[in-house]
């Protein structure tokens, strides 16, 4: 086996990374942490909490950095041993369906494995033979295209290089001072007398030397291929035994979890490789047929090159397209064949990438597009071209390990395509930053398949609960509170618009009113009038929504009003102090058919629910009253209730979400009655 020496540049790069990590750690543990403790209340609390065991934390961090550096060193210096093993393991996953198929028809394990490996070897040999023969023919025909190649090169130079050269010369003359009589250029030095031309002729090469050179150039690929096939045979023969050994090493205490991880990895990788092989083979066949119809010579070579290079993520197929287009430009007297060749590659790749791949394996890898690109750069830096081809499956193995191993959970977060934050967490984070536009964009995507009531139940209210928890602990600054109030007000106003007139950010800001619910109500009253609609209405057409008194209750009440008005219901927001005010002139008590008493989360105001219900019954005796008690952010919030919801509310019907309140308002609550 050929052992290559390590480039000095990469060794210096690793040493620089280690030194940089040490400097960063020293900076963080010294001045950086002191500044963070001084300027951030939450940071001071967390650092004081961590200060109880700083040696253990620093030791774990140092061990993690050392372990990561050790793994990188092993992967880099042991690549001559690890690359064939990795290839064999990946090919075993590709050949596993074939081995299982041969065993189903009655063949034994050994015969099935040897048969599958022979099929694979013949496939590789046939591909290499086809590509090699096509390359030989191409090299033999290159002198035929020499004149056209020179003409195309001259055309390209005239259009680009020579024009740039002329511009450079003109710019140089513009900057050069005018010549003088003394600045004449010196004559070139005369050639040395008696210089004789030396006739250097290469020594004749014997046939034995030619054979040695050929063997030296192909020996390394043949050696690697042989090692891979031998390891592949033993991996397939010992498949069950290897799985048992991995279970014993990795998770003998939890066989179920380890089995699930191994099954997930093998099934995901096997499905991905088989599907990718089928798609690449189809792409190569389509490109070969298209190039043959276009009349491009050696179409089989370019089709094989496209199928092979397509295993390289993103860039491989376009490298094949560029080479094919260059050859088409050399063959054709004009440029039409090159354009048609590029168009064929674009059309086939669009069909394969947008139609075939999503249907066959779609998100089977579970990797984000950015992680695929980064993985290709990383593994190609470690293992060269083979690492570039194996980058996706190797990274997929790390992803599966991160999903089933707690210590590697960060790998799943960094590389996976699943959202790192839940929708409520994302809304809360964007609100902290004041990015209401992104919140609205994400909400519109959610609202394509869900109602506004569902969005408020699943996303908006849980995000507000997260904000309430941080506000209670005192970890949100005044600026962040303003950002949250402004963002929430804009989101509710835009998404829950009850009129056709667009919402505009008026001069009155949320900073002037800490109660976002009252602020939104005033904005709506500016559009619909002081009484939020006409006073003289048919009997039983108005739905009143009353909050229990807290700021969160007023906000939830306004949200419910907008949900109901979105369904063309005449819903109106009423505050507790409005119950003591005189009714508007001409208003009828019988026009109110339903009253929602809203509480955003368990709090002290809920203990006054029975008294609020009594006041409403005295004011609107014919109206139906429903308590809308939204769930809290955590189970501990329920402990703040002094009485069960039914007793506190006077045994009236209760809804636990905006969606249930909407169904009651629409008269679809037969089950709740």
C-alpha positions as CSV (number, residue, x, y, z in Angstrom):
1,X,0.0,0.0,0.0
2,X,1.3,3.4,-0.9
3,X,1.8,5.7,2.1
4,X,1.9,9.3,1.2
5,X,3.7,11.9,3.2
6,X,1.7,14.6,5.0
7,X,1.9,18.0,3.4
8,X,3.6,20.5,5.7
9,X,0.9,23.1,5.1
10,X,-1.8,21.0,6.6
11,X,0.2,20.2,9.7
12,X,0.8,23.9,10.3
13,X,-2.9,24.5,9.8
14,X,-3.8,21.9,12.5
15,X,-1.3,23.5,14.9
16,X,-2.7,26.9,14.2
17,X,-6.2,25.6,14.9
18,X,-5.1,24.1,18.2
19,X,-3.4,27.4,19.2
20,X,-6.4,29.4,18.2
21,X,-8.7,27.2,20.3
22,X,-6.4,27.6,23.3
23,X,-6.3,31.4,23.0
24,X,-10.1,31.6,22.6
25,X,-10.6,29.4,25.7
26,X,-8.3,31.6,27.7
27,X,-10.0,34.7,26.5
28,X,-13.5,33.4,27.3
29,X,-12.5,32.1,30.7
30,X,-10.8,35.3,31.7
31,X,-11.9,38.8,30.5
32,X,-14.8,37.7,28.3
33,X,-16.7,36.0,31.1
34,X,-16.1,38.8,33.5
35,X,-17.5,41.3,31.1
36,X,-20.5,39.1,30.4
37,X,-21.1,38.7,34.1
38,X,-20.9,42.5,34.6
39,X,-23.2,43.5,31.7
40,X,-25.8,40.7,31.6
41,X,-28.0,39.8,34.5
42,X,-28.9,36.4,33.1
43,X,-25.3,35.8,32.3
44,X,-24.3,36.7,35.8
45,X,-26.8,34.2,37.2
46,X,-25.7,31.4,34.9
47,X,-22.0,32.0,35.5
48,X,-22.5,32.1,39.3
49,X,-24.4,28.9,39.0
50,X,-21.6,27.3,37.0
51,X,-18.9,28.6,39.3
52,X,-19.7,25.9,41.8
53,X,-17.7,23.3,39.7
54,X,-15.5,25.2,37.2
55,X,-12.7,22.5,37.2
56,X,-15.2,19.8,36.0
57,X,-16.6,22.1,33.3
58,X,-13.2,23.2,32.0
59,X,-12.0,19.6,32.1
60,X,-15.0,18.4,30.0
61,X,-14.5,21.2,27.5
62,X,-10.8,20.5,27.2
63,X,-11.5,16.8,26.8
64,X,-14.0,17.5,24.1
65,X,-11.4,19.7,22.2
66,X,-8.7,17.0,22.6
67,X,-11.1,14.3,21.4
68,X,-12.1,16.3,18.4
69,X,-8.5,17.0,17.4
70,X,-7.6,13.3,17.9
71,X,-10.5,12.2,15.6
72,X,-9.4,14.6,12.9
73,X,-5.8,13.4,13.2
74,X,-6.8,9.8,12.9
75,X,-9.0,10.5,9.9
76,X,-6.3,12.4,8.2
77,X,-3.2,10.3,8.9
78,X,-5.1,7.0,8.6
79,X,-6.8,7.8,5.4
80,X,-4.8,5.1,3.5
81,X,-6.4,2.5,5.7
82,X,-9.8,4.1,6.4
83,X,-10.7,5.0,2.8
84,X,-10.9,1.4,1.5
85,X,-12.8,0.3,4.6
86,X,-15.2,3.2,4.2
87,X,-15.7,2.4,0.5
88,X,-16.3,-1.3,1.4
89,X,-18.9,-0.5,4.1
90,X,-20.7,2.0,1.8
91,X,-20.7,-0.6,-1.1
92,X,-22.0,-3.2,1.3
93,X,-25.1,-1.0,1.9
94,X,-25.5,-0.7,-1.8
95,X,-25.2,-4.4,-2.4
96,X,-27.4,-5.5,0.6
97,X,-30.6,-5.5,-1.4
98,X,-29.0,-7.7,-4.1
99,X,-27.7,-10.1,-1.5
100,X,-31.1,-10.4,0.1
101,X,-32.7,-11.0,-3.3
102,X,-30.3,-13.8,-4.1
103,X,-31.0,-15.4,-0.7
104,X,-34.7,-15.3,-1.3
105,X,-34.4,-17.4,-4.4
106,X,-32.7,-20.1,-2.4
107,X,-29.0,-19.4,-2.6
108,X,-26.8,-19.5,0.5
109,X,-25.1,-16.6,2.2
110,X,-21.7,-17.3,0.8
111,X,-22.9,-17.9,-2.8
112,X,-25.1,-14.8,-2.6
113,X,-22.3,-12.6,-1.4
114,X,-19.8,-13.8,-4.0
115,X,-22.4,-13.5,-6.7
116,X,-23.2,-9.9,-5.7
117,X,-19.5,-9.0,-5.6
118,X,-18.9,-10.5,-9.0
119,X,-21.7,-8.5,-10.4
120,X,-20.3,-5.4,-8.9
121,X,-16.8,-6.1,-10.1
122,X,-18.0,-6.8,-13.7
123,X,-19.9,-3.5,-13.6
124,X,-16.8,-1.6,-12.6
125,X,-14.7,-3.4,-15.2
126,X,-17.3,-2.7,-17.9
127,X,-17.5,0.9,-17.0
128,X,-13.7,1.3,-16.9
129,X,-13.4,-0.5,-20.2
130,X,-16.0,1.7,-21.9
131,X,-14.5,4.9,-20.6
132,X,-10.9,3.8,-21.4
133,X,-11.7,2.8,-25.0
134,X,-13.6,6.0,-25.6
135,X,-10.7,8.0,-24.2
136,X,-8.3,6.2,-26.6
137,X,-10.5,6.9,-29.6
138,X,-10.9,10.5,-28.5
139,X,-7.1,11.0,-28.2
140,X,-6.7,9.4,-31.7
141,X,-9.2,11.8,-33.2
142,X,-8.0,15.0,-31.6
143,X,-5.6,15.9,-34.5
144,X,-8.7,15.9,-36.8
145,X,-10.2,18.7,-34.7
146,X,-6.9,20.7,-34.3
147,X,-7.7,23.4,-36.8
148,X,-11.2,24.0,-35.4
149,X,-9.8,24.1,-31.8
150,X,-7.2,26.7,-32.8
151,X,-9.9,28.8,-34.6
152,X,-12.2,28.7,-31.6
153,X,-9.3,29.6,-29.2
154,X,-8.4,32.5,-31.5
155,X,-12.0,33.7,-31.5
156,X,-12.2,33.5,-27.7
157,X,-8.9,35.4,-27.4
158,X,-10.1,38.1,-29.8
159,X,-13.3,38.6,-27.8
160,X,-11.7,38.6,-24.3
161,X,-7.9,38.3,-23.8
162,X,-6.8,40.6,-26.6
163,X,-9.3,43.3,-25.8
164,X,-8.2,43.3,-22.2
165,X,-4.6,43.4,-23.3
166,X,-5.3,46.4,-25.5
167,X,-7.1,48.2,-22.7
168,X,-4.1,47.5,-20.4
169,X,-1.7,48.8,-23.0
170,X,-3.7,52.0,-23.5
171,X,-3.9,52.5,-19.8
172,X,-0.2,52.1,-19.5
173,X,0.5,54.6,-22.3
174,X,-1.8,57.0,-20.5
175,X,0.1,56.8,-17.3
176,X,3.6,56.8,-19.0
177,X,5.4,60.2,-19.2
178,X,6.4,61.4,-22.7
179,X,9.7,60.0,-24.0
180,X,12.9,62.1,-24.1
181,X,16.0,61.8,-26.1
182,X,18.0,60.3,-23.2
183,X,15.4,57.6,-22.5
184,X,16.2,55.5,-25.6
185,X,16.0,51.8,-24.9
186,X,19.4,50.1,-24.7
187,X,20.2,47.7,-27.6
188,X,19.8,44.0,-26.7
189,X,23.0,42.3,-25.7
190,X,24.8,40.4,-28.5
191,X,24.6,36.7,-28.5
192,X,27.8,35.0,-27.2
193,X,30.2,34.1,-29.9
194,X,30.8,30.5,-30.4
195,X,27.7,29.4,-28.8
196,X,26.8,26.1,-30.3
197,X,23.4,24.6,-30.3
198,X,23.2,21.6,-28.1
199,X,21.3,18.7,-29.6
200,X,19.5,17.1,-26.8
201,X,17.8,13.9,-27.8
202,X,15.9,11.7,-25.5
203,X,17.3,8.2,-25.0
204,X,15.3,5.5,-26.7
205,X,12.7,3.9,-24.4
206,X,12.6,0.1,-24.3
207,X,9.3,-1.8,-24.2
208,X,10.1,-3.0,-20.6
209,X,10.3,0.6,-19.5
210,X,7.0,1.4,-21.1
211,X,5.3,-1.5,-19.4
212,X,6.8,-0.4,-16.0
213,X,5.4,3.1,-16.5
214,X,2.0,1.8,-17.3
215,X,1.9,-0.6,-14.3
216,X,3.2,2.2,-12.0
217,X,0.3,4.5,-13.1
218,X,-2.4,1.9,-12.7
219,X,-1.1,-0.1,-9.8
220,X,-2.5,2.1,-7.1
221,X,-6.1,2.1,-8.4
222,X,-5.9,-1.7,-8.9
223,X,-4.5,-2.2,-5.4
224,X,-7.2,0.0,-3.8
225,X,-10.0,-1.8,-5.8
226,X,-8.7,-5.2,-4.8
227,X,-8.6,-4.2,-1.1
228,X,-12.1,-2.8,-1.3
229,X,-13.5,-5.9,-2.9
230,X,-11.8,-8.2,-0.4
231,X,-13.1,-6.1,2.6
232,X,-16.5,-5.9,0.9
233,X,-16.8,-9.7,0.8
234,X,-16.0,-10.1,4.5
235,X,-18.3,-7.3,5.5
236,X,-21.2,-8.9,3.6
237,X,-20.3,-12.3,5.0
238,X,-20.0,-11.0,8.6
239,X,-22.9,-8.6,8.4
240,X,-24.9,-10.1,11.3
241,X,-21.8,-10.7,13.4
242,X,-20.6,-7.1,12.9
243,X,-24.0,-5.7,13.9
244,X,-23.9,-7.7,17.1
245,X,-20.4,-6.5,17.9
246,X,-21.4,-2.9,17.3
247,X,-24.4,-3.4,19.6
248,X,-22.2,-4.9,22.2
249,X,-19.7,-2.1,22.0
250,X,-22.0,0.9,21.6
251,X,-25.1,0.0,23.6
252,X,-25.2,-3.3,25.4
253,X,-27.1,-1.6,28.2
254,X,-29.8,-0.4,25.8
255,X,-30.1,-2.9,23.0
256,X,-33.4,-1.4,21.7
257,X,-32.0,2.1,21.1
258,X,-28.8,0.8,19.5
259,X,-30.8,-1.5,17.2
260,X,-33.0,1.4,16.2
261,X,-29.9,3.5,15.4
262,X,-28.3,0.8,13.3
263,X,-31.5,0.0,11.5
264,X,-32.1,3.7,10.8
265,X,-28.6,4.2,9.5
266,X,-28.6,1.0,7.3
267,X,-32.1,1.6,5.9
268,X,-31.5,5.3,5.2
269,X,-28.1,4.8,3.6
270,X,-29.2,1.8,1.6
271,X,-32.3,3.5,0.3
272,X,-30.3,6.6,-0.6
273,X,-27.6,4.8,-2.4
274,X,-29.9,2.5,-4.4
275,X,-32.0,5.5,-5.4
276,X,-29.1,7.7,-6.2
277,X,-27.5,4.9,-8.3
278,X,-30.7,4.5,-10.3
279,X,-31.2,8.2,-10.8
280,X,-27.6,8.7,-12.0
281,X,-27.8,5.7,-14.3
282,X,-31.0,7.2,-15.8
283,X,-29.4,10.6,-16.2
284,X,-26.4,9.1,-18.0
285,X,-28.7,7.1,-20.3
286,X,-30.8,10.1,-21.1
287,X,-27.8,12.3,-21.8
288,X,-26.1,9.6,-23.9
289,X,-29.3,9.2,-26.0
290,X,-29.6,13.0,-26.4
291,X,-26.0,13.5,-27.4
292,X,-26.2,10.7,-29.9
293,X,-29.3,12.4,-31.5
294,X,-27.4,15.7,-31.6
295,X,-24.6,14.0,-33.4
296,X,-21.8,14.6,-30.9
297,X,-19.0,12.0,-31.2
298,X,-18.2,9.7,-28.3
299,X,-21.6,10.2,-26.7
300,X,-21.1,7.1,-24.6
301,X,-18.0,8.6,-23.0
302,X,-19.8,11.9,-22.0
303,X,-22.9,9.9,-20.7
304,X,-20.6,7.7,-18.6
305,X,-18.8,10.7,-17.3
306,X,-22.0,12.5,-16.4
307,X,-23.3,9.4,-14.5
308,X,-20.1,9.0,-12.6
309,X,-19.5,12.7,-11.8
310,X,-23.1,13.1,-10.6
311,X,-22.1,11.3,-7.4
312,X,-20.2,14.4,-6.6
313,X,-22.7,16.7,-4.8
314,X,-24.0,19.7,-6.9
315,X,-20.9,20.4,-9.0
316,X,-20.2,17.0,-10.6
317,X,-22.8,17.0,-13.3
318,X,-21.9,20.5,-14.3
319,X,-18.3,19.6,-14.7
320,X,-19.4,16.9,-17.1
321,X,-21.6,19.4,-18.9
322,X,-18.7,21.9,-19.3
323,X,-16.4,19.2,-20.7
324,X,-19.0,18.0,-23.1
325,X,-19.8,21.5,-24.3
326,X,-16.1,22.3,-24.8
327,X,-15.7,19.1,-26.9
328,X,-18.8,20.1,-28.9
329,X,-17.3,23.5,-29.6
330,X,-14.2,21.8,-30.8
331,X,-16.1,19.4,-33.1
332,X,-18.6,21.8,-34.6
333,X,-17.6,24.6,-36.9
334,X,-20.0,26.9,-35.2
335,X,-21.3,27.2,-31.6
336,X,-24.8,25.7,-32.0
337,X,-23.8,22.2,-31.0
338,X,-22.2,23.5,-27.8
339,X,-25.3,25.4,-26.9
340,X,-27.5,22.4,-27.6
341,X,-25.3,20.2,-25.4
342,X,-25.5,22.6,-22.5
343,X,-29.3,22.9,-23.0
344,X,-29.6,19.1,-22.9
345,X,-27.7,18.8,-19.6
346,X,-29.8,21.6,-18.1
347,X,-33.1,20.0,-19.2
348,X,-32.1,16.5,-18.0
349,X,-30.8,17.8,-14.6
350,X,-34.0,19.8,-14.0
351,X,-36.1,16.8,-14.6
352,X,-33.9,14.6,-12.4
353,X,-33.5,17.1,-9.6
354,X,-37.0,18.5,-9.5
355,X,-39.1,15.4,-10.3
356,X,-37.3,12.1,-9.9
357,X,-35.1,12.7,-6.8
358,X,-37.9,14.2,-4.6
359,X,-40.2,11.3,-5.5
360,X,-37.6,8.5,-5.1
361,X,-35.7,9.6,-1.9
362,X,-36.6,13.3,-1.4
363,X,-35.4,14.1,2.2
364,X,-34.2,10.5,2.8
365,X,-30.8,11.9,3.7
366,X,-32.1,14.3,6.3
367,X,-29.2,16.7,5.5
368,X,-29.6,20.4,4.9
369,X,-28.2,21.7,1.5
370,X,-25.6,23.8,3.3
371,X,-24.4,20.8,5.4
372,X,-23.9,18.8,2.1
373,X,-21.7,21.5,0.7
374,X,-19.7,21.9,3.8
375,X,-19.3,18.2,4.2
376,X,-18.1,17.9,0.6
377,X,-15.4,20.6,1.3
378,X,-14.4,18.9,4.6
379,X,-14.1,15.3,3.4
380,X,-12.4,16.3,0.2
381,X,-9.8,18.2,2.3
382,X,-9.3,15.1,4.4
383,X,-9.5,12.2,1.9
384,X,-9.2,13.9,-1.6
385,X,-11.5,12.9,-4.5
386,X,-12.7,9.7,-2.7
387,X,-13.8,11.9,0.3
388,X,-15.7,14.1,-2.1
389,X,-17.7,11.2,-3.4
390,X,-18.2,9.7,0.1
391,X,-19.0,13.0,1.8
392,X,-22.8,12.6,1.8
393,X,-23.0,9.0,3.1
394,X,-20.3,9.7,5.8
395,X,-22.1,12.8,6.9
396,X,-25.3,10.9,6.9
397,X,-23.8,8.4,9.3
398,X,-22.9,11.2,11.7
399,X,-26.4,12.6,11.4
400,X,-27.9,9.3,12.4
401,X,-25.5,8.9,15.3
402,X,-26.5,12.4,16.5
403,X,-30.2,11.5,16.4
404,X,-29.7,8.5,18.5
405,X,-26.8,9.5,20.8
406,X,-27.3,12.3,23.4
407,X,-23.6,13.3,23.4
408,X,-23.8,13.9,19.6
409,X,-27.1,15.6,19.5
410,X,-25.4,18.8,18.3
411,X,-24.5,17.1,15.1
412,X,-28.2,16.6,14.3
413,X,-28.9,20.2,15.0
414,X,-26.0,21.5,12.9
415,X,-26.3,19.1,9.9
416,X,-30.0,18.0,9.8
417,X,-32.7,19.6,7.7
418,X,-35.2,19.6,10.6
419,X,-35.9,23.1,12.1
420,X,-33.5,23.7,15.0
421,X,-36.3,25.7,16.8
422,X,-40.0,25.0,17.1
423,X,-42.4,27.5,15.6
424,X,-43.1,29.2,19.0
425,X,-39.4,29.5,19.7
426,X,-38.7,31.0,16.3
427,X,-41.5,33.5,16.8
428,X,-40.1,34.5,20.2
429,X,-36.6,34.8,18.9
430,X,-37.7,36.9,15.9
431,X,-39.8,39.1,18.2
432,X,-36.8,39.6,20.5
433,X,-34.9,40.9,17.4
434,X,-37.9,43.0,16.2
435,X,-38.1,41.0,12.9
436,X,-41.8,41.1,12.4
437,X,-41.5,40.7,8.6
438,X,-40.0,37.3,8.9
439,X,-42.6,36.3,11.5
440,X,-45.4,37.3,9.1
441,X,-43.7,35.4,6.2
442,X,-43.4,32.2,8.3
443,X,-47.0,32.7,9.5
444,X,-48.3,33.0,5.9
445,X,-46.7,29.7,5.1
446,X,-48.4,28.1,8.1
447,X,-51.8,29.7,7.2
448,X,-51.8,28.1,3.8
449,X,-52.9,24.8,5.4
450,X,-54.2,26.0,8.8
451,X,-56.6,28.6,10.1
452,X,-55.7,31.7,12.0
453,X,-57.2,30.2,15.2
454,X,-54.9,27.2,14.9
455,X,-51.9,29.5,14.4
456,X,-52.8,31.4,17.5
457,X,-53.2,28.2,19.5
458,X,-50.1,26.5,18.3
459,X,-47.6,29.3,17.7
460,X,-48.6,32.7,18.9
461,X,-49.8,32.0,22.5
462,X,-47.0,29.5,23.3
463,X,-44.5,32.1,22.1
464,X,-46.1,34.7,24.3
465,X,-45.8,32.2,27.2
466,X,-42.1,31.9,26.6
467,X,-41.9,35.7,26.7
468,X,-43.9,35.8,29.9
469,X,-41.5,33.3,31.6
470,X,-38.4,35.3,30.7
471,X,-40.2,38.5,31.7
472,X,-41.0,37.0,35.1
473,X,-37.4,36.1,35.6
474,X,-36.2,39.6,34.7
475,X,-34.0,38.5,31.8
476,X,-35.6,40.7,29.1
477,X,-34.3,44.2,28.7
478,X,-36.5,47.2,28.0
479,X,-35.5,47.3,24.4
480,X,-36.4,43.7,23.9
481,X,-39.8,44.2,25.6
482,X,-40.4,47.0,23.1
483,X,-39.4,44.8,20.2
484,X,-41.7,42.0,21.4
485,X,-44.7,44.3,21.9
486,X,-44.2,46.0,18.5
487,X,-43.7,42.7,16.6
488,X,-46.7,41.1,18.2
489,X,-48.9,44.1,17.5
490,X,-47.9,44.2,13.9
491,X,-48.3,40.4,13.4
492,X,-51.8,40.3,14.9
493,X,-52.8,43.4,13.0
494,X,-51.6,42.1,9.7
495,X,-52.7,38.4,10.0
496,X,-55.9,39.1,11.9
497,X,-57.2,42.0,9.8
498,X,-60.9,42.1,10.0
499,X,-61.4,44.7,7.3
500,X,-60.2,45.0,3.7
501,X,-58.2,48.1,4.6
502,X,-54.5,47.3,5.1
503,X,-52.9,47.8,8.4
504,X,-50.4,50.6,8.6
505,X,-47.8,51.4,11.3
506,X,-49.3,54.7,12.7
507,X,-47.7,57.3,14.7
508,X,-49.0,55.8,18.0
509,X,-46.4,53.2,18.9
510,X,-46.7,50.4,21.3
511,X,-44.2,52.1,23.5
512,X,-46.9,54.6,24.5
513,X,-49.2,51.8,25.7
514,X,-47.8,48.7,27.4
515,X,-51.2,47.0,26.9
516,X,-50.9,45.6,23.4
517,X,-54.5,44.3,23.4
518,X,-55.9,47.8,24.1
519,X,-53.5,49.3,21.5
520,X,-54.8,46.9,18.9
521,X,-58.4,47.5,19.9
522,X,-58.0,51.3,19.5
523,X,-56.5,50.7,16.0
524,X,-59.5,48.6,15.1
525,X,-61.9,51.2,16.5
526,X,-60.2,53.8,14.3
527,X,-61.4,51.7,11.3
528,X,-64.8,50.4,12.6
529,X,-65.9,53.2,15.0
530,X,-66.1,53.7,18.7
531,X,-68.5,50.9,19.3
532,X,-66.6,48.5,16.9
533,X,-69.6,48.4,14.6
534,X,-73.2,49.5,14.2
535,X,-75.3,49.8,17.3
536,X,-78.7,48.8,15.9
537,X,-78.3,45.2,14.8
538,X,-80.7,42.2,14.6
539,X,-81.2,40.3,17.9
540,X,-78.7,37.7,18.8
541,X,-76.0,38.8,16.3
542,X,-73.3,40.2,18.5
543,X,-70.6,38.2,20.3
544,X,-68.8,39.9,23.2
545,X,-65.3,39.0,24.2
546,X,-64.3,40.1,27.8
547,X,-60.9,39.7,29.3
548,X,-60.4,39.0,33.0
549,X,-58.3,42.0,33.5
550,X,-54.6,41.2,33.0
551,X,-52.5,42.6,30.1
552,X,-52.2,39.1,28.6
553,X,-56.0,38.6,28.9
554,X,-56.7,41.8,27.0
555,X,-54.3,40.6,24.2
556,X,-55.9,37.2,24.0
557,X,-59.4,38.8,24.0
558,X,-58.4,41.0,21.0
559,X,-57.0,38.0,19.2
560,X,-60.2,36.1,19.7
561,X,-62.2,39.0,18.4
562,X,-60.1,39.1,15.2
563,X,-60.5,35.3,14.8
564,X,-64.3,35.6,15.0
565,X,-64.4,38.6,12.8
566,X,-62.4,36.7,10.2
567,X,-65.3,34.3,10.0
568,X,-67.7,37.2,9.4
569,X,-69.0,37.2,13.0
570,X,-69.9,40.5,14.7
571,X,-67.4,40.1,17.6
572,X,-66.5,43.0,19.9
573,X,-63.9,43.6,22.5
574,X,-65.2,44.6,26.0
575,X,-63.1,45.5,29.0
576,X,-64.1,45.0,32.6
577,X,-64.5,48.7,33.2
578,X,-66.8,48.9,30.2
579,X,-69.4,46.9,32.2
580,X,-69.9,49.8,34.6
581,X,-70.3,52.3,31.8
582,X,-73.7,53.2,30.3
583,X,-74.7,51.3,27.2
584,X,-74.6,53.2,23.9
585,X,-77.8,55.0,22.9
586,X,-80.1,52.7,20.9
587,X,-78.3,49.5,21.9
588,X,-80.5,46.5,22.8
589,X,-79.5,43.8,25.4
590,X,-81.1,41.2,23.2
591,X,-78.6,41.8,20.4
592,X,-75.9,39.9,22.4
593,X,-76.2,36.1,22.0
594,X,-72.8,34.9,23.3
595,X,-70.1,36.2,25.7
596,X,-66.6,34.8,25.8
597,X,-64.8,35.4,29.1
598,X,-61.1,35.1,28.1
599,X,-58.1,34.2,30.3
600,X,-54.7,33.8,28.6
601,X,-53.0,31.6,31.3
602,X,-53.5,30.6,34.9
603,X,-53.2,33.7,37.1
604,X,-54.8,35.5,40.0
605,X,-57.4,37.0,37.8
606,X,-59.0,33.6,37.2
607,X,-60.1,33.4,40.8
608,X,-62.4,36.3,40.0
609,X,-64.1,34.5,37.2
610,X,-67.3,33.7,39.1
611,X,-67.8,37.3,40.0
612,X,-67.3,38.4,36.4
613,X,-69.8,35.8,35.2
614,X,-72.3,37.0,37.7
615,X,-71.9,40.6,36.5
616,X,-72.3,39.5,32.9
617,X,-75.5,37.5,33.7
618,X,-77.0,40.5,35.4
619,X,-76.2,42.7,32.5
620,X,-77.0,40.3,29.7
621,X,-79.5,37.7,31.1
622,X,-80.4,36.1,27.7
623,X,-76.8,35.7,26.5
624,X,-74.9,32.5,26.7
625,X,-71.6,32.7,28.6
626,X,-68.5,30.6,27.8
627,X,-65.2,30.6,29.7
628,X,-62.2,30.5,27.4
629,X,-59.4,29.3,29.6
630,X,-56.2,29.0,27.5
631,X,-53.6,26.5,28.8
632,X,-50.5,27.7,30.5
633,X,-46.9,27.5,29.4
634,X,-45.9,24.7,31.8
635,X,-47.7,22.3,34.2
636,X,-46.4,24.4,37.1
637,X,-48.7,27.3,35.9
638,X,-51.8,25.3,36.8
639,X,-50.8,25.4,40.4
640,X,-51.6,29.1,40.6
641,X,-55.3,28.4,40.4
642,X,-57.1,28.5,43.7
643,X,-60.2,26.7,42.4
644,X,-61.0,24.4,39.5
645,X,-62.1,26.2,36.3
646,X,-65.7,25.0,36.6
647,X,-66.1,26.2,40.2
648,X,-64.4,29.5,39.6
649,X,-66.5,30.2,36.6
650,X,-69.8,29.3,38.1
651,X,-70.2,25.9,36.3
652,X,-70.5,27.5,32.8
653,X,-69.2,25.9,29.6
654,X,-65.5,26.2,29.0
655,X,-63.2,26.2,26.0
656,X,-59.5,25.4,26.2
657,X,-58.4,27.0,22.9
658,X,-59.3,29.6,20.3
659,X,-60.4,26.9,18.0
660,X,-62.9,25.6,20.5
661,X,-64.2,29.1,21.1
662,X,-64.6,29.5,17.4
663,X,-66.6,26.3,17.0
664,X,-68.9,27.4,19.9
665,X,-69.4,30.7,18.2
666,X,-70.3,29.0,14.9
667,X,-72.8,26.8,16.7
668,X,-70.8,23.6,16.2
669,X,-70.4,22.8,19.9
670,X,-73.0,20.1,20.3
671,X,-70.4,17.8,21.9
672,X,-69.5,20.5,24.5
673,X,-73.1,21.2,25.6
